Amino acid sequence: MSDLNKVMLIGRLTRDPEIKEFANGGKVAHLGFVVHNRRKSAATGEWEEAPVWVELKAYNRDNGRKLADFAGRLAKGRQVYVEGHLAMEEWTGKEDGKHHSKTLVYVDALDFVGSGKPREKEGPADHAPGEHVADGPAPDHAPGEHLADAAWEEEPLAAPARPGKAGRKK
């Protein structure tokens, strides 16, 4: 079996995106992001939310997807849906000469969740508000649909059939 490196998150931006432009015309958006895990406190027995802080990078791609441009229109506090993959960045510190590394998520798709529009910073967007911006085929869901999944009422499951009992003659 081959490996799978896929990350899907819904959370909020912890700061305004930082956009960096390269000499070759490329762009990258650095995003601070937080998601919350629910857990039961051992001390109080109450449910609490534990934040998980994640660094994201969104690039403008050669295939025409403008993830960095799209991310640059978002603001701190905005709830977004992110698809991406884990990456390990490694470097040698200029000041200390030591080896450093960090794990982060490279964004493959980005979508807003909930109401509102991205802020208009650099002119009109090159996609419709709420349009899924990705490096692959369009998703088979509506923008923000993933949040609604958690609130759907579950239908009761039918009792499982017992093997060997159905249609048995005595």
Secondary structure as UniProt FT lines:
FT   STRAND          7..13
FT   STRAND          18..21
FT   TURN            23..24
FT   STRAND          27..40
FT   TURN            42..44
FT   STRAND          47..60
FT   TURN            62..63
FT   HELIX           67..71
FT   TURN            72..73
FT   TURN            76..77
FT   STRAND          79..92
FT   TURN            94..96
FT   STRAND          99..112
FT   TURN            129..130
FT   STRAND          133..134
FT   TURN            143..144
FT   HELIX           145..149
FT   TURN            150..151
FT   TURN            163..167
//
